[in-house]
């Protein structure tokens, strides 16, 4: 029934404005939650601030847009602080658009963990594509774009319809601050079913007859780390397009097409290629303009239909993008939006999320419960935006190239952390959705499968590390790099050796989760178990035997706590290796494969570092009591491994007090899960649950920041990652994994 109502409302939207029912004011004074329709609304414009921008994506195509409208925007300096991204790029904070898998090749990044490794293989970070959503308005010589004077904006309102994956803006604009206001309504979406399509609609209503010019902009300033390929202003169609390739990847290219449609207010004879200096002079930029003759009280409408494709997933990306753009324009905004809404209704129905309402359906007045209720909807939405589901793959002709890209830390609307793939995808972002939406996070598994041949090849890089010992590694093992882009090779930001070896076991955990949830034994045995075994072979050979103590240990490694680098006998990774080796033997027995006696012996001779007097597991040999822990570490032994651990409660209490206040926003979800299982009462679990969301949520769109504090000067000289899907995934795990049995 909701789908039918949504469709009717969508059609009515083309005739008259929708009045949304605002049910609940959130703890943010200018942000409201409509629980009946899953709509977030803000009535405060906060321009030039990255926390106020929203990202839209469909798992293949993603974009971040300005707070005032669907424009390209560069962050405004704040208190004379540089507004930049963090490690490893440290680039300018601005809106970003990209396509999944659109990675470049470059020798190094601004910073790396191990710069001497750059000599052995270059980096690969995400490239941008031209920012494609802009519909810029000119009236009376004034320009409405991201740089518009906020004082010239009246009655501002912006809405995110979570149920429909729809972003909109309504306001009145007084051009130059002295002319009669023009009412504008922008609406945009990135099609969830047809992944090559997106659309933006603009409606304008003036109180007196007015002529305006609308510019359809593809802004090349967003196409970071790319090389220009070609572009064109089509003469026989209201279409423009541009193409770029990732830097130093000559065989790859992405095409962005935009086609205009409008009502009788549009003067199509006025259409021209725009060269105004108000737009970017980047070589990949292109724009077209048309005049609109607004009659007082009548609504002018113009919309743009985007087609986008890259050669990483499509053999003829230019044709794919062109067809997507033209066919979208032929269908029109309402019909295209309707199929988009239907897909989101299928993916995220009301019963698919946790609810914190009373039995009668009402939401209580406790602000903490209200916020958990909102986050239970917004968090899976933000993550699922960055996934490609089975319906979308089928709609693209069963194109399996669409879901072999994992989920970057900040999704497809940001180049935070270089768009690289970390353990975040396996351990934090995906697990909650592996239970509720396993088909939609299959790409996390597929990415590691796709990079498995390179992981096997990476074993030959041992000579670049402290593991350069003749005959230490034999054929059969595989090692994944800490960070991974186009190739999955060992790099300065992503070393394969002497760093976070737990990544391999984390991948193994995601494989087991997949087997348990899907029950697909054939796929596991044929595709995933060989990788699981290869990881076990690597673990068995990276351990060092001490004949004096008759023990095996892991040397020169880093656990999840990255404040403690290159330590010996890192506890979480040691426990993880034990679990992985034991599990491999059990899985092999189940699959009818031989038992490896040497792995069993190693497990029996591995010891976690402990402090018997304090009754805790130490993070590593020699750990001192004055440590500050970056993020959840020892507590993950109980959260992820189900380890036989007599120190669980003491570990939880001790390391909670050691967490850095500047730590990332997924830590306390893990604490909540463990506390719910072992603490004497439920109070601490609830408090940790609140702490996993509230300090990290940013208004207005309930996106997470990486850290509690976004201030550059008091946050270690860096800006946190945003929007931080890792933190959202950590919070999304709590209700599922924290249920006390």
C-alpha positions in Angstrom: 0.0 0.0 0.0 2.8 2.4 0.8 4.3 2.0 -2.7 1.0 3.0 -4.2 0.7 6.0 -2.0 4.3 7.0 -2.7 3.7 6.8 -6.4 0.5 8.9 -6.2 2.4 11.5 -4.1 5.2 11.6 -6.6 2.8 12.3 -9.4 1.1 15.0 -7.4 4.5 16.5 -6.7 4.6 17.6 -10.4 1.4 19.6 -9.8 1.5 21.0 -6.3 3.9 21.1 -3.4 3.8 18.3 -0.8 3.2 19.3 2.8 5.2 16.9 5.0 4.0 16.0 8.4 6.7 16.8 10.9 6.3 14.6 13.9 9.4 14.9 16.1 12.0 17.6 16.6 15.4 15.9 17.2 18.0 17.1 19.6 19.1 19.5 16.8 16.8 22.5 17.0 16.5 22.8 13.2 16.2 19.1 12.4 13.0 17.1 12.4 12.0 13.5 11.9 8.8 12.3 10.3 8.5 8.8 11.5 5.4 8.0 9.4 7.3 8.6 6.2 10.9 8.3 7.2 11.8 11.9 6.3 14.5 14.0 7.8 14.0 17.8 7.4 16.2 20.7 8.2 15.1 24.4 8.0 18.6 25.8 8.6 21.1 26.4 5.8 24.7 25.7 6.8 26.7 26.4 3.6 30.3 25.5 3.0 30.4 22.9 5.8 31.0 19.3 4.9 28.9 17.9 7.8 25.9 19.6 6.3 26.3 18.0 2.9 24.5 14.8 1.9 25.8 12.0 -0.3 23.6 10.0 -2.6 24.6 6.7 -4.2 23.4 3.4 -5.6 26.5 1.3 -5.1 27.9 2.1 -8.6 27.4 5.9 -9.0 27.8 8.3 -6.1 27.9 12.0 -5.5 28.1 14.5 -2.6 26.2 17.8 -3.0 26.1 21.2 -1.4 23.8 22.1 1.5 21.9 24.7 -0.5 21.3 22.5 -3.6 22.7 19.9 -6.0 25.9 21.9 -6.6 29.6 21.5 -6.6 31.0 23.1 -3.4 34.4 23.7 -1.8 34.5 24.0 2.0 34.7 27.5 3.5 37.6 28.1 5.8 36.5 27.8 9.5 38.3 30.0 12.1 41.3 30.2 9.7 41.7 26.4 9.9 42.6 24.5 6.7 39.7 22.4 5.7 41.3 19.3 4.2 40.8 15.6 4.1 43.0 13.4 6.3 45.5 10.6 5.6 46.8 9.7 3.1 45.7 12.4 0.6 45.3 15.6 2.7 43.4 17.2 -0.2 40.9 20.0 -0.2 37.6 19.3 1.3 34.9 19.6 -1.4 32.0 17.7 -2.9 33.0 14.5 -4.7 31.5 12.2 -7.3 32.8 8.9 -8.5 32.0 5.5 -9.9 32.8 2.2 -8.1 36.2 0.8 -8.9 37.4 4.0 -10.6 40.9 3.9 -9.1 44.0 5.5 -10.5 47.7 4.5 -10.3 50.2 6.9 -8.7 53.7 6.5 -7.3 52.8 7.6 -3.8 50.4 9.6 -1.7 50.9 12.7 0.5 51.7 10.3 3.4 52.2 6.6 3.7 52.8 4.3 6.6 56.0 2.9 5.1 57.4 5.2 2.4 60.3 2.9 1.5 57.8 0.4 0.2 56.9 2.9 -2.6 59.9 1.6 -4.6 58.2 -1.8 -4.9 54.9 -0.8 -6.3 52.7 2.3 -6.6 49.5 3.4 -4.9 46.0 3.2 -6.3 43.4 5.6 -4.9 39.9 6.6 -6.0 39.5 9.1 -8.8 36.6 11.5 -9.2 34.3 12.1 -12.2 32.9 15.5 -13.1 30.3 16.7 -10.7 27.1 16.1 -12.6 24.1 17.3 -10.6 24.3 21.1 -11.0 21.4 23.1 -12.3 22.6 26.6 -11.7 20.2 29.6 -12.1 21.0 33.1 -13.2 18.5 35.9 -12.8 19.0 39.7 -12.9 22.7 39.1 -13.2 22.8 37.1 -10.0 23.9 33.5 -9.7 22.3 30.7 -7.6 24.9 28.1 -6.9 26.8 26.9 -3.8 28.4 30.3 -3.4 25.0 32.2 -3.2 24.8 34.7 -0.3 22.8 32.9 2.4 21.1 36.2 3.2 19.4 36.0 -0.2 17.8 32.7 0.7 14.4 32.8 2.4 12.3 30.0 4.0 15.0 27.4 3.4 14.0 23.7 3.9 15.8 20.6 2.8 14.5 17.0 3.1 15.9 13.6 2.9 13.2 11.0 2.2 15.0 7.9 3.5 12.3 5.5 2.3 12.5 6.9 -1.2 16.2 7.7 -1.5 15.2 11.2 -2.5 16.9 14.5 -1.6 15.2 17.9 -2.0 15.5 21.6 -1.3 12.8 24.3 -1.1 13.4 28.0 -0.7 12.9 31.5 -2.1 15.8 33.3 -3.6 16.0 37.0 -4.0 18.5 37.5 -6.8 21.2 40.0 -5.7 19.2 40.6 -2.6 17.0 43.3 -4.1 14.7 41.6 -6.6 11.4 39.9 -6.1 11.9 36.4 -4.7 11.7 33.3 -6.9 10.6 30.1 -5.3 12.7 27.1 -6.2 12.3 23.4 -5.5 15.1 21.0 -6.3 14.8 17.2 -6.2 17.3 14.6 -7.0 18.0 10.9 -6.8 20.5 8.3 -7.9 18.6 5.4 -9.3 18.8 2.4 -7.1 17.6 -0.2 -9.7 19.2 1.3 -12.9 22.7 2.0 -11.7 23.8 4.1 -14.7 21.0 6.7 -14.2 20.3 9.7 -12.0 18.1 12.7 -12.3 17.7 16.2 -10.9 14.5 18.3 -11.2 14.1 22.0 -10.7 10.8 23.9 -10.4 10.7 27.6 -10.4 7.8 29.9 -9.5 8.0 33.7 -9.7 5.5 36.3 -8.3 5.8 38.4 -11.4 6.9 37.7 -15.0 10.7 37.0 -15.0 13.3 35.6 -17.4 15.9 33.3 -16.0 18.8 31.2 -17.4 19.4 27.7 -16.2 22.9 26.1 -16.6 23.3 22.4 -16.8 26.8 21.9 -15.4 29.3 19.0 -15.5 32.0 20.4 -13.3 35.5 19.0 -13.9 36.9 20.4 -10.7 35.4 17.3 -9.1 37.3 14.9 -11.4 40.3 14.6 -9.1 43.2 12.4 -10.2 42.0 12.0 -13.8 43.1 12.8 -17.3 40.7 14.4 -19.8 39.5 12.1 -22.6 36.8 14.0 -24.6 33.6 16.0 -24.4 30.9 17.3 -26.6 27.9 19.7 -26.8 25.4 17.8 -29.0 23.7 19.9 -31.6 20.7 17.7 -32.4 19.8 16.9 -28.7 19.8 18.9 -25.5 22.7 16.7 -24.3 26.2 17.4 -23.2 28.8 14.8 -22.1 32.4 14.5 -20.9 34.8 11.7 -20.3 37.8 11.2 -18.0 40.2 8.4 -17.2 41.9 7.7 -13.9 45.4 9.0 -13.8 47.9 6.6 -15.4 45.3 4.1 -16.3 45.0 4.5 -20.1 42.7 1.6 -20.7 40.0 2.9 -18.3 37.5 5.7 -18.9 34.2 7.0 -17.5 31.6 8.9 -19.5 29.0 11.3 -18.0 26.0 12.3 -20.1 23.4 14.9 -19.2 20.2 15.4 -21.2 17.6 18.2 -20.5 13.9 18.1 -20.5 11.4 20.9 -19.5 7.9 22.2 -19.7 6.5 25.0 -21.9 8.4 27.7 -20.0 11.7 26.5 -21.5 12.9 28.4 -24.6 14.7 25.6 -26.4 15.8 28.0 -29.2 18.0 29.7 -26.6 20.0 26.6 -25.9 23.7 27.2 -26.2 27.0 25.8 -24.9 27.8 27.9 -21.8 31.3 29.4 -21.4 30.6 31.7 -18.5 33.5 32.3 -16.2 31.4 31.5 -13.2 32.0 27.8 -14.0 35.2 25.8 -13.7 37.8 26.2 -16.5 38.9 22.6 -15.9 39.3 21.0 -19.3 36.8 18.2 -18.5 34.1 20.7 -17.6 31.2 21.4 -19.9 27.8 23.1 -19.5 24.8 24.1 -21.5 22.2 26.8 -20.9 18.6 27.5 -21.7 16.3 30.5 -20.9 13.1 30.1 -19.0 10.3 32.5 -19.4 8.5 32.5 -16.0 4.9 33.7 -16.0 3.8 35.1 -12.6 2.3 32.3 -10.5 3.0 29.6 -13.0 5.7 26.9 -12.4 8.5 26.4 -14.8 10.2 23.0 -14.7 13.4 21.7 -16.1 15.2 18.4 -15.3 18.4 16.8 -16.2 18.9 13.0 -16.7 22.3 11.6 -16.1 23.9 8.6 -17.7 27.2 7.4 -16.3 29.4 4.3 -16.9 33.0 3.3 -16.8 35.0 0.7 -18.7 35.7 -1.1 -15.5 32.2 -2.6 -15.6 30.9 -1.9 -19.2 32.6 -2.8 -22.5 31.2 0.3 -24.2 30.8 2.9 -21.4 30.1 5.8 -23.8 27.1 4.0 -25.4 25.9 2.8 -22.0 26.0 6.3 -20.5 24.4 7.8 -23.6 21.5 5.3 -23.6 21.0 5.7 -19.9 20.7 9.5 -20.2 18.5 9.6 -23.3 16.2 6.8 -22.0 15.9 8.5 -18.6 14.8 11.8 -20.3 12.3 9.9 -22.5 10.7 8.3 -19.4 10.6 11.6 -17.5 11.2 12.4 -13.9 8.0 10.9 -12.4 8.2 7.5 -14.1 12.0 7.2 -13.4 11.5 8.2 -9.7 8.6 5.7 -9.4 10.8 2.7 -10.3 13.6 4.0 -8.0 11.1 4.2 -5.1 9.9 0.7 -5.8 13.4 -0.6 -5.5 14.1 1.2 -2.2 10.7 -0.1 -0.9 11.9 -3.6 -1.7 15.3 -3.2 -0.1 14.4 -1.3 3.0 10.8 -2.1 4.1 9.7 -1.0 7.5 10.1 -4.5 9.0 13.8 -4.6 8.0 15.0 -2.2 10.6 14.9 -2.1 14.4 12.1 -0.1 16.0 12.1 1.6 19.4 8.3 2.5 19.5 5.7 1.4 22.0 3.4 -1.5 21.1 0.8 1.1 19.8 3.4 2.4 17.3 4.1 5.7 19.1 7.6 7.0 19.7 8.3 8.0 23.3 9.7 11.3 24.5 13.0 10.0 25.7 15.5 11.8 23.4 18.0 9.0 23.6 15.4 6.4 22.5 14.3 8.7 19.7 17.8 9.1 18.4 18.4 5.3 18.5 15.1 4.9 16.6 16.1 7.4 13.9 19.6 5.9 13.6 18.1 2.4 13.2 16.6 3.7 9.9 19.2 6.2 8.7 22.3 4.0 9.4 21.4 1.0 7.2 20.2 3.5 4.5 23.5 5.3 4.4 25.4 2.0 4.0 23.0 0.3 1.6 23.3 3.3 -0.7 26.8 2.1 -1.4 25.8 -1.4 -2.3 24.5 -3.0 -5.6 21.7 -5.4 -5.0 20.7 -8.5 -7.1 17.8 -6.6 -8.8 20.2 -4.0 -10.1 22.6 -6.6 -11.3 19.8 -8.3 -13.2 18.6 -5.0 -14.6 22.0 -4.4 -16.0 22.0 -7.7 -17.9 23.4 -9.8 -15.0 26.5 -7.7 -15.1 28.6 -9.3 -12.4 31.3 -6.6 -12.7 29.0 -4.3 -10.8 29.4 -6.0 -7.4 33.1 -6.9 -7.3 34.0 -3.6 -5.6 33.9 -3.5 -1.8 32.7 -0.6 0.3 35.1 2.3 0.9 35.3 3.9 4.4 33.2 7.0 3.4 31.3 5.5 0.5 31.1 6.8 -3.1 30.5 10.4 -2.1 33.9 11.1 -0.6 37.6 10.4 -1.3 38.4 10.1 2.4 41.2 7.6 3.0 41.7 7.7 -0.7 38.6 5.6 -1.2 40.7 2.6 -0.3 39.3 -0.7 1.1 40.3 -1.6 4.7 39.2 -4.1 7.3 36.4 -1.7 7.9 34.3 -3.3 5.2 34.6 -6.9 6.6 34.4 -6.2 10.3 32.4 -3.0 10.7 30.4 -1.9 7.7 29.1 -5.3 6.4 28.4 -7.6 9.4 25.0 -6.2 10.4 23.8 -6.2 6.8 25.2 -9.6 6.2 22.3 -10.8 8.4 19.6 -8.5 7.1 20.8 -7.9 3.5 23.3 -10.6 2.6 22.9 -10.2 -1.2 23.5 -6.4 -0.9 26.9 -6.8 0.8 28.0 -9.7 -1.4 30.4 -7.3 -3.0 32.5 -7.2 0.1 33.2 -10.9 -0.3 33.5 -10.7 -4.1 36.2 -8.0 -3.9 38.5 -10.3 -1.9 37.7 -13.2 -4.2 38.6 -11.0 -7.2 41.9 -9.9 -5.6 42.9 -13.4 -4.5 45.3 -14.0 -7.3 47.1 -10.8 -6.4 47.1 -11.8 -2.7 48.9 -15.0 -3.8 51.4 -13.0 -5.8 51.9 -10.7 -2.8 53.7 -13.6 -1.0 56.7 -12.9 -3.3 57.0 -9.5 -1.6 58.4 -10.9 1.7 61.8 -9.8 0.7 60.8 -6.2 1.2 60.1 -6.9 4.9 61.5 -8.3 8.1 60.2 -11.6 6.9 63.0 -11.9 4.3 64.2 -15.3 5.4 65.1 -18.0 2.8 62.4 -20.7 2.6 60.1 -19.2 5.1 57.1 -19.1 2.7 56.1 -21.9 0.4 53.5 -21.9 -2.4 49.9 -22.1 -1.1 49.7 -18.9 1.0 48.1 -15.5 0.3 48.4 -12.1 2.0 46.2 -9.1 1.4 47.5 -5.6 1.8 46.3 -3.3 4.6 44.8 -0.9 2.0 43.6 -1.9 -1.3 42.5 -0.1 -4.5 42.5 -1.2 -8.1 45.1 -4.0 -7.8 45.4 -5.2 -4.2 49.2 -5.1 -4.3 51.5 -4.3 -1.4 52.1 -0.5 -1.1 53.3 2.1 1.2 49.8 2.8 2.6 49.0 -0.9 2.4 51.9 -3.1 3.5 51.4 -6.8 3.3 54.1 -7.6 6.0 55.1 -6.2 9.4 51.7 -4.5 9.9 48.1 -5.4 10.5 48.1 -9.1 9.9 44.7 -9.4 11.5 43.2 -8.3 8.2 43.5 -11.8 6.8 41.6 -13.3 9.7 39.0 -10.5 9.4 38.4 -11.6 5.8 38.0 -15.1 7.1 35.3 -14.0 9.6 33.3 -12.4 6.8 33.5 -15.6 4.9 32.2 -17.6 7.8 29.4 -15.0 8.3 28.5 -15.5 4.7 28.3 -19.3 5.0 26.2 -19.1 8.2 23.7 -16.6 6.9 23.3 -17.9 3.3 23.9 -21.6 3.9 25.5 -21.7 0.5 27.8 -24.6 1.1 28.7 -25.2 -2.5 29.9 -21.6 -3.0 31.9 -21.7 0.2 33.6 -25.0 -0.5 34.4 -24.1 -4.1 35.3 -20.4 -3.9 35.9 -19.2 -0.3 37.5 -22.2 1.4 40.5 -22.2 -0.9 41.1 -18.6 0.2 40.5 -19.5 3.8 43.1 -22.2 3.5 45.6 -19.9 1.8 45.3 -17.4 4.7 45.9 -20.3 7.1 49.0 -21.3 5.2 50.3 -17.7 5.5 49.5 -17.5 9.2 51.3 -20.8 9.8 54.4 -19.6 8.1 54.5 -16.0 9.4 54.7 -17.2 13.0 58.1 -17.5 14.7 59.1 -20.5 16.8 61.0 -20.0 20.0 62.8 -23.2 21.0 63.6 -21.9 24.5 60.0 -21.4 25.5 58.6 -23.9 23.0 56.1 -21.4 21.8 55.0 -19.8 18.5 54.4 -16.0 18.3 53.8 -13.2 15.9 56.5 -10.7 15.7 56.6 -7.1 14.4 52.9 -6.6 13.9 50.2 -4.0 14.6 46.9 -4.8 16.1 43.7 -2.8 15.6 45.1 -0.3 18.1 47.3 1.7 15.7 48.9 3.7 18.5 51.0 0.6 19.1 52.8 -0.2 15.9 55.3 -3.1 15.2 54.9 -4.9 18.5 55.5 -8.5 19.4 52.8 -11.0 20.3 49.9 -8.7 19.5 47.0 -10.3 21.5 44.0 -9.8 19.2 45.8 -11.0 16.1 47.3 -13.9 18.1 43.9 -15.0 19.2 42.5 -14.5 15.7 45.3 -16.7 14.2 44.5 -19.4 16.7 40.8 -19.3 15.8 41.5 -19.2 12.1 43.9 -22.2 12.1 41.5 -24.3 14.2 38.6 -23.3 12.1 40.4 -24.2 8.9 41.0 -27.7 10.1 37.4 -28.0 11.1 36.2 -26.7 7.8 38.5 -28.9 5.9 37.2 -32.0 7.8 33.7 -30.9 6.9 34.7 -30.5 3.2 36.6 -33.9 3.2 40.1 -32.3 3.0 43.1 -33.4 5.0 43.8 -32.2 8.6 47.0 -30.1 9.1 48.7 -31.3 12.2 51.2 -28.5 12.2 48.5 -25.9 12.6 47.0 -27.7 15.6 50.4 -27.9 17.2 51.0 -24.2 16.6 47.7 -23.3 18.2 48.5 -25.3 21.3 51.8 -23.4 21.6 50.6 -19.9 21.2 50.2 -17.7 24.3 48.4 -14.4 24.7 50.2 -11.8 26.8 48.6 -11.3 30.2 49.0 -9.4 33.4 48.1 -11.9 36.1 48.0 -9.4 38.9 45.6 -7.1 37.1 43.8 -10.0 35.6 43.7 -8.6 32.0 45.1 -9.5 28.6 47.7 -7.1 27.5 47.6 -5.7 24.0 51.2 -6.9 23.4 54.3 -8.0 25.1 55.7 -5.3 27.4 52.6 -3.1 27.3 52.7 -0.3 29.9 49.9 1.0 32.0 50.0 4.6 30.6 48.8 3.6 27.2 46.1 5.4 25.2 44.2 3.1 22.9 43.1 4.4 19.5 40.1 2.0 19.0 38.6 -1.2 20.1 41.3 -3.9 20.3 41.4 -6.4 23.2 37.6 -6.2 23.5 37.3 -7.6 20.0 38.5 -10.9 21.3 35.1 -11.3 23.0 33.2 -9.5 20.3 34.4 -11.3 17.2 36.2 -14.4 18.2 34.0 -16.1 20.9 37.4 -16.9 22.6 37.7 -18.9 25.8 38.6 -15.9 27.9 38.6 -15.7 31.7 39.5 -12.0 31.7 36.5 -10.7 29.6 34.9 -8.4 32.2 38.2 -7.1 33.5 39.3 -6.4 29.9 36.1 -4.5 29.2 36.4 -2.3 32.2 40.1 -1.7 31.9 40.3 -0.8 28.2 37.1 1.3 28.3 39.1 3.6 30.5 42.0 3.6 28.1 40.2 4.6 25.0 41.4 7.8 23.4 38.8 10.6 23.3 39.9 11.2 19.7 39.3 7.6 18.7 37.1 6.6 15.8 33.4 6.1 16.0 33.0 2.3 15.8 34.6 1.4 19.1 31.7 1.7 21.5 29.4 -0.5 19.4 31.8 -3.3 20.1 31.9 -2.4 23.8 28.1 -2.4 23.9 27.9 -5.9 22.3 30.4 -7.4 24.8 28.9 -5.6 27.8 25.5 -7.0 26.9 26.9 -10.5 27.0 29.0 -10.4 30.1 28.3 -7.3 32.3 26.3 -8.0 35.5 23.6 -5.5 34.4 22.4 -4.0 31.2 23.1 -0.4 32.1 26.6 -0.2 30.7 25.6 -1.9 27.5 22.9 0.7 26.9 25.3 3.5 27.8 27.9 2.2 25.4 25.2 1.9 22.7 24.3 5.5 23.1 28.0 6.4 23.0 28.4 4.5 19.7 26.1 6.9 18.0 25.4 10.3 19.7 28.9 11.8 19.9 29.5 10.9 16.2 26.2 11.8 14.6 26.2 15.1 12.7 23.2 17.1 11.8 21.2 17.3 9.7 21.4 13.9 7.9 22.5 11.7 10.8 25.7 10.8 9.0 28.6 9.9 11.3 31.9 11.6 11.7 35.0 9.5 12.3 35.7 11.1 15.7 34.0 12.9 18.5 35.7 16.2 17.7 35.8 17.7 14.2 37.9 20.7 15.2 41.2 20.7 13.3 43.3 22.4 16.0 42.2 20.1 18.9 41.9 16.9 16.8 45.6 16.2 16.1 45.8 18.5 13.2 43.5 16.7 10.9 39.9 16.6 9.8 38.0 13.4 10.5 36.7 11.2 7.8 33.1 12.0 6.8 30.6 10.4 6.2 32.2 7.6 8.3 30.4 4.4 7.2 32.7 2.4 9.5 31.1 4.0 12.6 27.6 3.6 11.1 28.3 -0.1 10.6 29.6 -0.4 14.1 26.4 1.1 15.5 24.3 -1.1 13.1 25.9 -4.2 14.6 24.7 -3.6 18.2 21.1 -4.6 18.0 21.9 -7.7 16.0 25.1 -8.9 17.6 24.4 -7.6 21.1 21.3 -9.6 21.9 21.9 -11.4 25.2 21.3 -15.1 25.1 
